[in-house]
Amino acid sequence: MTETALLIGGGGREHAIARALADDCSLYACASNRNPGIRRLADGFETVEETDADAIVAFATDVGADLAVIGPESALEAGVADALDDAGVYAFGPREAEARLETDKAYQRRFMREADVPGCPDFEVFDDMDAACAYVDEYDGDLAVKPAGLTGGKGVKVIGDQVTAEEAKTYLRESGYDRVVLEERLVGEEFTIQAFVADGEFRATPAVQDHKRAYEGDEGPNTGGMGSYSDTGPSLPFMEAGDYEAALDVLDAVVDALPDYKGVLYGQFMLTAAGPKVVEFNARFGDPEAMNTLPVLETPFIDVLTAARDGDALPELEFSGEATVCKYAVPDGYPTDPDGGARIAVDEESVGDALLYYASVDEREDGIYTTTSRSFAVVGRGDSIAAAEAEADAALSAAGDRVRIRHDIGKPELLEKRTEHMAELRE
């Protein structure tokens, strides 16, 4: 029997999910923007706000969906998984209560402390910004300032890296946030691991390193992610034996403490001299990390979804053994003053063997237009990171005008810099 799946969301992450599912099920999709890549893969597409649970349930019912995959965190926060589950459509995504692991950073840290999840940094939660500023003055060391709610990956300010202590206090006073988390600054190299979770068990995917800074050389403000890479195995070049497994121990502790959790559990880690520490958890696929992981997943993703829905053991995951490099094309001015509403030309024929993923663009009758977020990505694959990077870089002629790219992602110089940094910290 052919499954009917509904995909919610219209970004690059969702395009990757759509490509992983389209050949193995009847796929329908809905999102607030018309993503041309998703639209072509889907049997039907509906323009719906990702947070409109009633409209999504109505569309799921109309198309006879057997299951659904929720891409964006905004939908999880809005209780879309709850509404679908209650309507009899299995949602591969946590219900609103479990999604607080991402949507409420104060809850996330308190959960880690109470459940004794390893890798939790020192932290305090404040709803009084004057008290938060006083804590900045009193704390012995640098701090990361985090809004408690969702900010699209762009709300965190790190003292000693992005801002001074005085700038952080100004940010706190002028931000308008109701609650913030102040936590010790973690120093090391970041990496992420995404796991598929259902019925108290999980299956982990290879580690990925994202690049948040807007400009080459890790300069500029934070973004939703300018690109990322993975290696031929589960680990990354700057990681040592046991680092990947230590991160899995953290995910295992979370799953043990949240037996009703289902969907993707994304652990963002800082590999410090003392081992992996948790930067944050996300309750869905990463963007861009989904574009690294799903193209090399040889186990049919639909098999993961149906096993989760039916209460069967999740399948053991098999991967192709290829390295991947993902690079995003973003609107000029992104992230501070993005050139939204610009018509762009994407030469799909020029990408060669690389994969092209549309993200935050809107397809109209006369062409493809940028929004204020990332436009599209290319993913190269190869028997080494260098080979994957070369394939991705060659494909970037598809970028055209009015977009910008971080070309250094996956380059040997940046990989060596990461490895040397960890070696120095471990001395």
N, C-alpha and C positions, 0 to 999 in steps of 0.2 A: 504494500500500500504506500502511495506517495504521500509524504508529509506536506502539510501546508504551513509555512512559517511566515511570521510577520516580523519585520525589522523596523525598529523605531530609531530615527536619527538620520541626518543627512551629511555627515562629515567624512573625513578620510578614514577614520576608524570604521564607520559603518559601510563605506565602500569596500573595505577589506573583508568585513563580515559577509557582505552580500556576495562577493566573489567566492568566498569559502563555502557558501551554501547553494548558490544558484543551480549548479549542475545536479544536486542531489535532492531537491525538493521543489515544490511549487512556492515561489517566493513573492511576497508582497511587501511593500515598504511605505512608510509615511514619515514625513518630516516637514519642517517649516520652510525649507528651501528645496528647490528642485535640483538635486545632484544628478548630473547627466549620466555618470557612471552607474549609479544605483538604478536610475530609471530604466536604463537599457537592460539591466540584468533581471529586473523584477517583472512579474506577470501583471502587476498592477501597482500604481503609485498614487498616493493621496497626499495633498498638501494639508498638513495638520500641525498645530503647535505641539511640540514634544511634551509639554506639560498638561495638555488637555486630555485627562484620563478618560472622560466620557466619550469624546470623539474617537479616541484610539480604540476603546472597547467596541464602539459601534462599527468601526472599520474592520476590526478583527472578526467580529460576528458576521459581518456581511460577506467576507471572503472565506469564512469557515476555517479560520486559523486553528491548528492543533497546538501550536506553541509560538512563543514570541521571544525575540532577543532585544534587550533594551541597551542602546548604545550610550546616550549621554547621561551624566549625573543629574542634570536638571529634572529629567523624567523620573528618576529614582526618588529624588527628594519630593516630587509632587505625588508620589504614591501610585504611579502607573502600574508597577508590578502588582501591588495590592489589588488594584481594580481589575487587571487581567486575570489574576488568580481567582478572584471572587466570581468572575464571569465564566470560569471554567476553561480559560486559556492559560496553559502553563507558561509562566514568564521566567526565562533564564536571566534572572537579575534579582537582587535582594529586595525584600519588602522594605517599606519606608523605615521601619524600626531598625533593621539591620544595616540599611544604607547610611545610617547616622555615622557609621564607621568612617565614611568619607565626608558627609555633608555637615558634620559638626565636629570640628577639631578638638574642642574642649571635651566632648564625650569620648572621642577617640583616645585621647591621652588618659583620661580617667578610667576608661575601660581597660587599657593596657596595664595600668597600675593595679587595678582591682583584680584582674584576671592573671596577674603575674606573667604577662607576655614579655619575653626577653627583648632587649634592644630599645627600651623606652628611655629617652633622655630626661634630665631634670626639667621640670616645667611648673608654671603657675598660670592660673586662669584669672582674668580680671574683667569686670564690667564697669570699673571706674578708671577712666583714662589717666587721671591724676595719680592714682595709686600705681598704675602701670608705669608711668614715667618715673615715679620714685623708685620702683623696683629696678628700672634700667640703671639709675644712679647707684643703687646699693649692690647690684650683682657683681660678683667677682669673676669677670670674664665677659665674653661677647654673647649676645642673644640673637635668636631669630624671632621676629615679630610676625605672628600669624593671625589674620582674622579668623574667627571661629567658623564662619560660614563659607559658602562657595565663592570663589573669585576667579575661576577659569585659569588657575595656575599662575596668576599675575599679582596676587596681593601680598605675598611674603616679602619682607625686608630683612636682610641679614646685616647686623652690625659688624663692622670690621671687614666686610666684603662689599656690600652694595651701598651702605649708608654709615654715617658716623652715629654715635650715641645721641648727639643733639638733633640730627636729622630724623632719627627714629622717634624721638619724643615729639617733634613737630608733626610727624606722620600720625602718631597716635592721637594727638590732640585734634588734628584736622580731618581725620579719616571718616568720622561719623559712625564708626563701628560700635555695636552694642557690647560685644565681647571680643576679647583677644586672648591668644595663648602666647606667653613668653617662655621660650625654652632655650636651653643651652645650644650654642652654635656647634654643629657637628662638622668636623674637619676631616676630609678624606676624598674619596671618589664615589659618586652616586651610581647606583644601578637599580634596575627594577626586575622583578619576577612576577609574571602573571600566572595565576592558577585557576583551573576550573573546579568549582566546588558544588557538591550536592550530597545530601544525606550523610553529613559528617565526614566525608572524605574529600580529597583533592588530588588533582594531577597537575604538576608544575611544568612550565614551559622554559625555554632557555632564557638566561639573563640578557638584558638589553641595557645599553646606556643611551639616555636621552641628552639633548643639548638645549638647555632652557634659554641661554643668553642669546640676544638678538643678533649679535655681530660676531664675525670671525675672531678667533683668539679668546673666546668666552668673554667678550666685552658687551656692554650695553645692558638694558633692562631685561627682566625675565619675560618670557613668552609662554605660550601654550606648548612649545617644543618646536625647534627648528629642524630637527632630524635626529636620527638614532642609528645604532648599529648593533648587530649580534655576531657571534663567532660561530665556528663550525660545530662546537659542542655546547654544553649547557653554561659554561663559565665564560669569562672575559679576560683579555690579556693581562690586566692589572690585578686580577684576583689570584689568590693562592689556594692550594688544596684545602678543602674544608670550609671556605668562605661561602660557596653556594649552598652547601648542606646546612650551615649555620642559619642562613636566611630561610631555608625551608623549615627549620625548627620553629622559627617565628611564625610562619604561616600556619604550621601545624597547631601551635598554641592558640591562634585566633580561631581556627575552625573548631577546635575542641571546646572553646568557650562560647561559640555561637553555633550550636548544633542545627539551627533552622536556616542558616545562611545558605543561599544558592546563587549561582551566577559566577562572575569573575571576581576574584580577589587579587588586587594589584598591590604588591608591596614595593614601596620606594625606599631603598636603603642607602645609607651612607656607610661605605666601607672605611672604618677608622682604624687606627693602629691597634685598637682593642677588639676589632671584629665588626660585623655589621650592626648598625643602629638604625632604627626606623625613623625616616623622615616623615612619612605619612602612609596611610592606606587609601586606595581608591576602590570603589565598589563596582568597577566596570573595566573594560579594556582600556589601556592607555592609548592616547593618540599623540605620538605616532607609533607606539610600540606594537599595536595590533598589526601594523603593516610590516613589521619585522617577523612576527610570530606566525601569523596565519598562512603566508605564502609557502612556508617550509614545513607546515603541519601536514603530514601524510595521512594521519588518521582522519577520516571524514568528520568534519565538525558536526554534521547532523547526527552522527552516532553519539557524540558527547551529549547533545541536547536531548535526544530521545532516552538515553540511559538515565539522565538526570530526572526527566519527567516521569519515567516508568518505575523509578526506584531501583533500577539495576546498578550493579557496580560500574563505575565510570571506566571506559576503556583505557588501557595503557596507551600512552601517546607515543607515536613514532614521528620522527622528523627526518628531513632529507639530508641533513648534515651539511647544508650550505650556510655560509655566512651571508649576512644581509646588510645593506646600507640604505637608509632612507634619508632623502633630503627634500625639504619643503620649499616651495615657491610661495612667497607671501606678498601682499600688496605693498607698494612703495609706502614708506612711512610707518609700517607696522613695527612695534605694537602701539606706539604713543600717538601717532597721527596717521592712521592707515587711509589709503586712497580707496575708499569703498565706492561701489557703484561704477567702477571702471570696466569697460568692455575689454576683454583679453582674448587673444587668439592662442590656442593650444594645438600644436602640431602633433597629433597622436601618432602619426606614422613614423616620427623621428625618434621614438624612444627605443627602438630596437628590441632587444630581449628584456629590457627593464620593464617593470610594471608601473603603470600610471594610475594614481588614485586621486580622484576629485575630492575636494573637501568643502570648505565654506565658500562655495560659489552658487550662483543662482542662474539656472538656464532659462532664457527667455526666447521669444520667437526669433529675435534677430541676433542671438549669440549668447555667450557666457559672460557673466558679470561678477566682479569681486564683491565680497561683503567686507566687513571690517576685520575679518580674521583670516587664517591661512587658506590659501587658494587651492593648491594641489601639491602632490608629492610624487616623486619617482623612487622606486626601490630596485636596487641592483642586487643580484645574487651571484655567488661564486664559490670556488673552493678555498677562498681566503677572504679576509676583510678587504685586502688590497684589490682583489679581483672584483669584488662586489662594488667597491667604491668607484673603480674605473667604469664599470657598467652604468652606475647611477649618474656619474658626472657626464658621461657621453650622452646620456638621455636628456640632459638639461637644456638642450637646444629647443625642447618643447616649451620652455618657459616663455619665450617671446618677450615683449616689452611690458613695462609697468609692474613688474614683480622683481623681488630680490631673493637671493639664495645664500645660505652659508655653505660655501664650497669646501670648507676645511673639514667637515664632518667625515670621519672615516679615513682621513689622510694619515700616512705613516707618522708624520711629525706630531700630530695631535695624539695619536695612540701612544707614541713614545713618551710624550709629556705626561700622560696619565700614569703610565707604568712607572716612570721615574719618580713621580710625586708620591705614589704609594710606597715605593722602596725607601724614600727618604723618611716618610712617616713611621715606617716600621723599624728603622735603625735604632 
